[in-house]
């Protein structure tokens, strides 16, 4: 009963705000905030139960939805270690973002609409987390796409916001098409959509390797879309057109984490298909490196954090691909805290300075000390500095990559750690120190915005301690992949930790040398690689000028030719012409004279007589 309550309370909130309290802005915000906070309170009991019983049996509650011969679909909820962890992350971070939003969106004319969309988004995300079968998770997968479309395009009167929302929606549909094909491949092989039943069948074996490989890659398409992996990564930075709390919600603990959660939920499928895991690992590694390089050359504070999210998601996907499910989920958890902190702190800076360009700020720390302090703490966690949470979780991924003998991916991971430390140092020094380049009289945000920052900062600093390998129980006690026999491995490799720390310090040092001085523009902007990165390696231009203009429009022209010349002219107009001409001939037989009709009747009788006589 509790899981159904958690699932539907945000939906009730969205309906109430939309139909009843839309004109009462304060009440609408209280309903939305109260709904997600109440869900967090309800989720405490499952969390405590998990802490007491690390190897708890999954709890399913379901009912039959569609039941016809050969096709059975149920609707239900699943509570296990993975869903309880995600439930905690989504409700906790979501609650803080909702509270922050009340201060950030104050005075906005669409205040109630914003909170209604937030509640709808949380409902959709809960549906993904709690679903016990593929059909249900796909339904909520699409609802997340719809609600993110509404939130990204919240300022729909701006063409850039409207375009960004459509871009996010359409790009995700490409990945979702592969996802639904993968679902039906799995159903064809196992005869069920239920996650637990599928795992039991997979454990028994007997399914061809080629089927597993195809199913794994098709399901991965869904993760590529939602978690913005190459080549479907282009929607995520443009999603910054939405309000900053939306950016935090989408990029921290919810929407983009859904793809990684999907990989964790289907970990056994990938464990049984090593070739598919290699594809997953290398796409994740490439995405992490590409996004980190692009982040170096961005001047919009939200876009820098957005590309850092893209890079972090690549890290998580890479971890899943090398068999480090525990490491990937550990990083997802800590990342939710420090990335939500960075986005919300960035929103607080924007709220104070009324600009998103870091080169129009400078020396901001003395004006927004609370925001600046929490942002710096989040940056240290993002960079992976010891002993912040990002250090422990990122080190887990690097260790998993190194111990699985993926040395090339390990090198990419170390390089990404260096670049991440560099661009976060650049972001901090250009924004909060150096020359005063701002105008007006910026001031610190109100407590409704800064208190969530302080709470998230505490988790950004200390949440990594949950994965310390020297203590039992730890994070891996509760979250384990199929390769670990029910217990996640938290390996601490001193070589890996030492090497990554050296590269992180080097990245910070290089950023300090270049940017810790009075600057009015980026000294690297004349560099050729910088220009490429600033223009995002021209992926959008390539998609527009080649994929859309050449391939998509080419297919459209072929379809137009077929429709106009074959369907319309030949079939539709052709049959119309044939009918018209035949009717002209038949019309000649209608004279209105009785003798003609008698003659035709007699002729008909003669013809029938001759036919029967011959036969």
KOLKOLVEX-184361 format. One record per residue (C-alpha): x, y, z; residue in three letters. Coordinates in pm, whole numbers, padded with zeros to 5 digits, always signed. Example, Ala and Ser with C-alpha at 12.3 -4.5 7.8 and 13.67 -1.06 7.14 Angstrom:
BEGIN
+01230-00450+00780ALA +01367-00106+00714SER 
***
This chain:
BEGIN
+00000+00000+00000UNK +00286+00236+00084UNK +00443+00202-00260UNK +00115+00280-00434UNK +00074+00588-00213UNK +00425+00706-00296UNK +00355+00656-00664UNK +00021+00837-00688UNK +00054+01122-00436UNK +00251+01343-00683UNK -00009+01271-00953UNK -00288+01380-00718UNK -00084+01694-00647UNK -00049+01773-01018UNK -00423+01724-01080UNK -00522+01936-00778UNK -00297+02224-00879UNK -00411+02213-01241UNK -00786+02188-01178UNK -00842+02347-00837UNK -00566+02572-00702UNK -00410+02709-01021UNK -00498+03070-00929UNK -00378+03031-00567UNK -00003+03032-00619UNK +00114+02987-00262UNK -00127+02701-00199UNK -00017+02532-00522UNK +00347+02541-00416UNK +00262+02406-00070UNK +00065+02118-00220UNK +00351+02024-00454UNK +00619+02057-00184UNK +00404+01873+00070UNK +00344+01587-00175UNK +00711+01515-00243UNK +00815+01565+00122UNK +00538+01327+00232UNK +00667+01073-00022UNK +01014+01112+00130UNK +00869+01044+00477UNK +00689+00736+00345UNK +01013+00611+00187UNK +01195+00618+00522UNK +01032+00293+00634UNK +01156+00090+00332UNK +01500+00247+00379UNK +01514+00143+00745UNK +01394-00205+00651UNK +01674-00232+00394UNK +01935-00116+00647UNK +01820-00389+00884UNK +01796-00657+00613UNK +02064-00593+00347UNK +01971-00909+00154UNK +01595-00859+00172UNK +01378-01046-00072UNK +01212-00830-00338UNK +00856-00724-00253UNK +00613-00721-00545UNK +00252-00602-00546UNK +00073-00625-00877UNK -00254-00691-01055UNK -00335-00823-01400UNK -00388-00551-01661UNK -00396-00732-01996UNK -00445-01108-02005UNK -00503-01272-02340UNK -00361-01602-02467UNK +00013-01560-02519UNK +00025-01205-02387UNK +00002-01109-02021UNK +00084-00765-01883UNK +00055-00665-01520UNK +00075-00335-01337UNK +00273-00348-01016UNK +00541-00215-00789UNK +00875-00366-00695UNK +01067-00284-00380UNK +01420-00416-00369UNK +01764-00278-00289UNK +01791-00090-00617UNK +01445+00070-00616UNK +01473+00171-00249UNK +01804+00346-00315UNK +01660+00535-00611UNK +01347+00616-00413UNK +01558+00777-00143UNK +01766+00976-00392UNK +01466+01101-00592UNK +01249+01193-00291UNK +01530+01353-00090UNK +01688+01559-00367UNK +01347+01625-00521UNK +01219+01765-00189UNK +01510+02008-00162UNK +01466+02120-00523UNK +01094+02180-00465UNK +01165+02392-00156UNK +01435+02587-00341UNK +01194+02644-00631UNK +00954+02833-00408UNK +01216+03104-00362UNK +01366+03090-00712UNK +01034+03107-00899UNK +00878+03370-00669UNK +00688+03627-00872UNK +00681+03416-01189UNK +00341+03442-01363UNK +00334+03065-01427UNK +00414+02976-01066UNK +00131+02722-01023UNK +00188+02568-01365UNK +00554+02517-01278UNK +00473+02323-00960UNK +00208+02117-01138UNK +00468+02014-01396UNK +00718+01935-01119UNK +00466+01704-00952UNK +00391+01533-01283UNK +00761+01482-01341UNK +00812+01332-00992UNK +00515+01099-01049UNK +00668+00982-01377UNK +01006+00925-01215UNK +00853+00730-00927UNK +00684+00514-01189UNK +01019+00425-01346UNK +01177+00351-01009UNK +00893+00134-00875UNK +00785-00054-01190UNK +00821-00430-01183UNK +00797-00495-01557UNK +00915-00360-01890UNK +00578-00243-02025UNK +00505-00035-01718UNK +00853+00115-01706UNK +00821+00209-02072UNK +00491+00388-02007UNK +00650+00595-01731UNK +00963+00635-01944UNK +00748+00818-02198UNK +00572+01018-01926UNK +00911+01141-01807UNK +00977+01250-02164UNK +00644+01436-02174UNK +00690+01610-01837UNK +01050+01704-01919UNK +00920+01855-02245UNK +00680+02071-02042UNK +00951+02178-01796UNK +01229+02247-02048UNK +00984+02451-02255UNK +00839+02625-01950UNK +00930+02966-02099UNK +00753+02864-02420UNK +00728+03224-02539UNK +01106+03213-02598UNK +01186+03040-02929UNK +01507+02893-02783UNK +01313+02726-02497UNK +01045+02598-02730UNK +01307+02455-02967UNK +01502+02298-02679UNK +01194+02118-02546UNK +01110+01981-02890UNK +01471+01877-02942UNK +01481+01689-02610UNK +01150+01518-02686UNK +01239+01412-03041UNK +01595+01298-02966UNK +01467+01081-02682UNK +01211+00923-02914UNK +01498+00787-03124UNK +01643+00603-02826UNK +01298+00496-02709UNK +01226+00331-03044UNK +01524+00102-02990UNK +01418+00049-02628UNK +01071-00081-02716UNK +01218-00311-02980UNK +01451-00450-02714UNK +01156-00506-02481UNK +00980-00722-02739UNK +01299-00914-02819UNK +01323-00997-02448UNK +00955-01094-02439UNK +00997-01317-02743UNK +01289-01492-02574UNK +01144-01525-02223UNK +00766-01497-02258UNK +00736-01239-01981UNK +00789-00870-01911UNK +00844-00909-01536UNK +01200-00821-01425UNK +01231-01094-01161UNK +01086-01363-01387UNK +01319-01256-01670UNK +01621-01282-01438UNK +01515-01635-01331UNK +01490-01741-01696UNK +01824-01579-01781UNK +01990-01762-01490UNK +01865-02096-01625UNK +02029-02024-01961UNK +01924-02159-02299UNK +01871-01825-02471UNK +02101-01779-02775UNK +02390-01538-02726UNK +02289-01347-03038UNK +01943-01281-02893UNK +02092-01157-02567UNK +02333-00933-02758UNK +02060-00778-02973UNK +01826-00729-02676UNK +02102-00571-02466UNK +02200-00323-02738UNK +01838-00227-02813UNK +01760-00169-02445UNK +02080+00033-02420UNK +01933+00264-02686UNK +01681+00378-02426UNK +01961+00454-02181UNK +02156+00639-02452UNK +01858+00869-02505UNK +01762+00937-02143UNK +02119+00955-02009UNK +02232+01161-02309UNK +02513+00938-02430UNK +02685+00983-02765UNK +02541+01019-03028UNK +02211+01130-02864UNK +02381+01368-02620UNK +02287+01687-02803UNK +01957+01749-02623UNK +02093+01777-02269UNK +02289+02108-02286UNK +01998+02279-02463UNK +01772+02170-02176UNK +01934+02457-01982UNK +01663+02678-02135UNK +01431+02562-01858UNK +01432+02722-01511UNK +01737+02635-01300UNK +01545+02405-01060UNK +01438+02207-01366UNK +01801+02175-01469UNK +01885+02044-01122UNK +01595+01799-01127UNK +01663+01667-01477UNK +02043+01661-01459UNK +02105+01550-01102UNK +01891+01277-00950UNK +01609+01197-01186UNK +01571+01196-01564UNK +01930+01143-01673UNK +01980+00892-01391UNK +01695+00684-01535UNK +01918+00547-01811UNK +02183+00433-01564UNK +01910+00286-01342UNK +01781+00090-01644UNK +02126-00057-01701UNK +02146-00153-01334UNK +01796-00305-01341UNK +01893-00522-01640UNK +02250-00588-01519UNK +02215-00966-01549UNK +02129-00935-01920UNK +02451-00741-01980UNK +02652-00974-01757UNK +02549-01259-01988UNK +02644-01058-02299UNK +03008-00943-02265UNK +03016-00806-02620UNK +02726-00572-02543UNK +02903-00463-02224UNK +03205-00361-02429UNK +02986-00141-02647UNK +02830+00016-02335UNK +03171+00076-02175UNK +03331+00244-02476UNK +03031+00466-02551UNK +03035+00576-02187UNK +03407+00644-02194UNK +03390+00842-02517UNK +03095+01048-02388UNK +03279+01127-02064UNK +03588+01253-02248UNK +03402+01447-02516UNK +03175+01626-02267UNK +03466+01714-02037UNK +03654+01877-02325UNK +03346+02073-02432UNK +03289+02195-02074UNK +03630+02364-02076UNK +03518+02608-02344UNK +03170+02704-02221UNK +03098+03046-02072UNK +02741+02988-01952UNK +02755+02878-01588UNK +02467+02633-01634UNK +02613+02486-01952UNK +02946+02418-01783UNK +02764+02226-01511UNK +02546+02057-01776UNK +02847+01926-01966UNK +03000+01813-01638UNK +02680+01611-01590UNK +02720+01465-01937UNK +03076+01365-01850UNK +02966+01213-01518UNK +02694+01014-01692UNK +02959+00879-01927UNK +03154+00770-01619UNK +02851+00587-01480UNK +02775+00413-01811UNK +03140+00316-01847UNK +03124+00162-01498UNK +02822-00044-01597UNK +03002-00158-01910UNK +03304-00292-01722UNK +03086-00478-01471UNK +03106-00219-01194UNK +02737-00187-01117UNK +02805-00112-00751UNK +03057+00158-00848UNK +02818+00308-01104UNK +02526+00326-00863UNK +02752+00463-00588UNK +02864+00742-00820UNK +02503+00803-00928UNK +02408+00852-00562UNK +02689+01090-00467UNK +02658+01268-00801UNK +02292+01341-00727UNK +02394+01540-00421UNK +02684+01744-00554UNK +02534+01801-00898UNK +02201+01918-00758UNK +02408+02145-00531UNK +02602+02288-00825UNK +02291+02359-01030UNK +02099+02514-00743UNK +02402+02721-00640UNK +02439+02831-01002UNK +02073+02934-00992UNK +02141+03133-00677UNK +02427+03313-00854UNK +02204+03384-01156UNK +01934+03507-00918UNK +02183+03752-00766UNK +02367+03873-01079UNK +02092+03838-01344UNK +02330+03682-01594UNK +02449+03334-01680UNK +02776+03441-01843UNK +03066+03376-01604UNK +03265+03657-01770UNK +02998+03902-01655UNK +03042+03810-01289UNK +03380+03802-01119UNK +03456+03854-00752UNK +03110+03718-00671UNK +03218+03540-00355UNK +03216+03850-00135UNK +02855+03921-00241UNK +02713+03567-00209UNK +02932+03395+00051UNK +02691+03114+00142UNK +02622+03034-00222UNK +02993+03065-00306UNK +03101+02836-00022UNK +02851+02565-00111UNK +02938+02595-00482UNK +03308+02551-00404UNK +03232+02243-00190UNK +03025+02097-00473UNK +03307+02174-00719UNK +03561+01993-00502UNK +03329+01691-00489UNK +03277+01706-00866UNK +03653+01726-00925UNK +03708+01419-00706UNK +03924+01585-00441UNK +03999+01381-00129UNK +03803+01332+00099UNK +03488+01462-00072UNK +03220+01220-00192UNK +03324+01246-00556UNK +03670+01113-00468UNK +03539+00787-00325UNK +03277+00721-00591UNK +03492+00821-00889UNK +03778+00612-00751UNK +03539+00312-00741UNK +03476+00349-01115UNK +03844+00389-01197UNK +03926+00085-00984UNK +03656-00122-01155UNK +03795-00017-01493UNK +04153-00094-01394UNK +04088-00431-01228UNK +03877-00547-01526UNK +04185-00487-01748UNK +04022-00211-01953UNK +04342-00008-01947UNK +04248+00219-02236UNK +03923+00312-02063UNK +04115+00356-01740UNK +04344+00605-01916UNK +04036+00790-02046UNK +03894+00797-01693UNK +04216+00946-01553UNK +04227+01205-01831UNK +03863+01298-01765UNK +03946+01341-01394UNK +04223+01586-01492UNK +04001+01783-01731UNK +03712+01790-01482UNK +03936+01935-01212UNK +04060+02193-01462UNK +03721+02319-01584UNK +03572+02325-01233UNK +03871+02534-01117UNK +03815+02765-01414UNK +03447+02795-01329UNK +03510+02876-00962UNK +03786+03134-01016UNK +03622+03317-01307UNK +03285+03332-01133UNK +03374+03398-00770UNK +03715+03565-00779UNK +03918+03801-00997UNK +03793+04130-01141UNK +03450+04270-01061UNK +03272+04255-01393UNK +02911+04264-01274UNK +02664+04551-01269UNK +02401+04645-01013UNK +02391+04540-00649UNK +02391+04159-00616UNK +02293+04009-00283UNK +02265+03666-00121UNK +01956+03458-00189UNK +01687+03411+00079UNK +01702+03118+00325UNK +01442+02920+00129UNK +01713+02889-00138UNK +02032+02876+00071UNK +01918+02616+00328UNK +01875+02343+00061UNK +02225+02437-00063UNK +02371+02385+00285UNK +02198+02048+00328UNK +02319+01929-00014UNK +02669+02054+00065UNK +02680+01834+00375UNK +02589+01530+00164UNK +02832+01633-00110UNK +03112+01629+00149UNK +03023+01323+00356UNK +02806+01085+00150UNK +03114+00916+00003UNK +03189+00767+00343UNK +02903+00521+00281UNK +03130+00336+00041UNK +03442+00302+00254UNK +03569-00054+00196UNK +03709-00087+00548UNK +03369-00076+00715UNK +03079-00319+00716UNK +02806-00275+00623UNK +02877-00029+00343UNK +02711+00076+00021UNK +02811-00246-00153UNK +02642-00452+00116UNK +02308-00331-00016UNK +02369-00269-00387UNK +02543-00548-00575UNK +02569-00649-00939UNK +02522-01005-01069UNK +02897-01065-01087UNK +02943-01019-00713UNK +02715-01288-00581UNK +02491-01054-00384UNK +02760-00835-00231UNK +02907-00533-00402UNK +03282-00501-00403UNK +03428-00177-00268UNK +03788-00212-00366UNK +04031+00063-00274UNK +04335+00053-00498UNK +04612+00281-00366UNK +04777+00300-00708UNK +04451+00409-00875UNK +04364+00653-00595UNK +04715+00799-00594UNK +04731+00837-00971UNK +04386+00997-00995UNK +04471+01234-00710UNK +04791+01342-00887UNK +04596+01419-01205UNK +04320+01600-01013UNK +04577+01817-00834UNK +04749+01882-01168UNK +04417+01991-01320UNK +04347+02226-01029UNK +04700+02363-01044UNK +04678+02430-01419UNK +04340+02599-01374UNK +04484+02809-01092UNK +04783+02920-01298UNK +04568+03022-01597UNK +04263+03172-01428UNK +04367+03291-01081UNK +04440+03644-01201UNK +04255+03946-01329UNK +04098+03846-01660UNK +03827+03988-01878UNK +03821+03708-02132UNK +03943+03351-02163UNK +04315+03339-02253UNK +04257+03007-02433UNK +03988+03129-02669UNK +04227+03165-02965UNK +04327+02799-02938UNK +04194+02582-03224UNK +04081+02299-02993UNK +03911+02555-02770UNK +03713+02686-03068UNK +03609+02333-03161UNK +03501+02262-02804UNK +03323+02597-02773UNK +03115+02500-03077UNK +03051+02154-02927UNK +03254+01989-03205UNK +02978+02100-03447UNK +02756+01800-03371UNK +02442+02012-03401UNK +02556+02155-03732UNK +02639+01805-03857UNK +02295+01677-03759UNK +02123+01980-03915UNK +02322+01993-04238UNK +02371+01623-04304UNK +02133+01405-04103UNK +01834+01639-04133UNK +01901+01823-04459UNK +02045+01535-04659UNK +01916+01208-04515UNK +01591+01307-04342UNK +01487+01553-04612UNK +01598+01306-04880UNK +01374+01036-04733UNK +01096+01294-04706UNK +01132+01380-05077UNK +01115+01012-05171UNK +00804+00968-04955UNK +00653+01280-05111UNK +00721+01144-05461UNK +00559+00811-05373UNK +00260+00983-05215UNK +00202+01234-05495UNK +00281+01023-05802UNK +00188+00672-05695UNK -00064+00696-05413UNK -00248+01013-05519UNK -00207+01028-05898UNK -00211+00653-05975UNK -00429+00497-05709UNK -00658+00774-05586UNK -00691+00983-05904UNK -00646+00677-06126UNK -00937+00487-05973UNK -01144+00804-05975UNK -01069+00850-06347UNK -01150+00483-06420UNK -01478+00509-06229UNK -01570+00829-06410UNK -01501+00684-06757UNK -01685+00360-06683UNK -01980+00557-06557UNK -01989+00749-06887UNK -02018+00419-07076UNK -02276+00273-06838UNK -02474+00595-06849UNK -02543+00528-07221UNK -02747+00222-07123UNK -02991+00435-06927UNK -03224+00576-07201UNK -03560+00581-07025UNK -03726+00388-07317UNK -03913+00067-07230UNK -03833-00109-07561UNK -03458-00072-07497UNK -03489-00229-07153UNK -03701-00514-07298UNK -03439-00574-07567UNK -03163-00593-07303UNK -03368-00839-07097UNK -03431-01063-07397UNK -03063-01044-07493UNK -02970-01141-07139UNK -03202-01442-07149UNK -03055-01553-07483UNK -02700-01522-07349UNK -02786-01725-07038UNK -02961-01987-07254UNK -02656-02022-07477UNK -02420-02042-07180UNK -02617-02314-07004UNK -02672-02494-07333UNK -02301-02503-07410UNK -02208-02609-07054UNK 
***
